[in-house]
Amino acid sequence: MVLLAPSDAATSGGAFGARRTLPRMTGSAHAWGDEPTPFDALGGEDRIVAIVERFYDIIDAEAPVIRAMLPANDSVSRRKLAMYLVEWTGGPARYTPDRGHPRMRMRHLPFTIGADEVATWLACFGRALDDNEVTGEVRTFLDEKVTALATHLQNA
C-alpha cells in the first residue's frame, strides 16, 4: 500500500485504511519527495529494517515503560513492525499476507497508552530515524504520519 498516490490530490487507502483525498504538501512530486513511494525514498527494505532494529535497541536501553509492554524476546515484535512499515510505506506486501489487516488500535488496546507513552514511543522512533539519517521531505512526511498513528493508539 502506498500512503499517497502520485498526483496533486493524492489518495490513501488500500489495505490499511479508508480512501480519502489529501492535498500535496510540497513542491515535489509527492509529500515525501520525488521517489514513487516513501519506501523508495527511504531506500528500501534494508533501511526500514535498520530503522526498526535501532528503534527497538533504543527502547531496550532507554524506555522501560514501553519495554515492559513487549515480550522478553522482542524479535517477533521487531519482525512485525518491519513487515508493517515495509508495506505501509509502499513496499512489498509483507504484513497483510501474514497478519491480515493491521487493526492497530485493537492490537494495542491491552496496553495502557497515555500521552507519556506516546511521547516516549515517538521520541524513540525519532531517534531511530535520526540515527539512520532520515532527513528532508520523507522525514517530515514520516514524522507527521507516525505522530498521527501513535496519537490514534492512545487509550488512556
Sequence and secondary structure as in RCSB ss.txt:
>XXXX:A:sequence
MVLLAPSDAATSGGAFGARRTLPRMTGSAHAWGDEPTPFDALGGEDRIVAIVERFYDIIDAEAPVIRAMLPANDS
VSRRKLAMYLVEWTGGPARYTPDRGHPRMRMRHLPFTIGADEVATWLACFGRALDDNEVTGEVRTFLDEKVTALA
THLQNA
>XXXX:A:secstr
  SS SSSEEEE GGGS  EEEE  SSSSBTTBSSSSHHHHHTSHHHHHHHHHHHHHHHHHH HHHHTTS SSTH
HHHHHHHHHHHHHTTS   SHHHH S  HHHHHTTS   HHHHHHHHHHHHHHHHHTT  HHHHHHHHHHHHHHH
HHT   
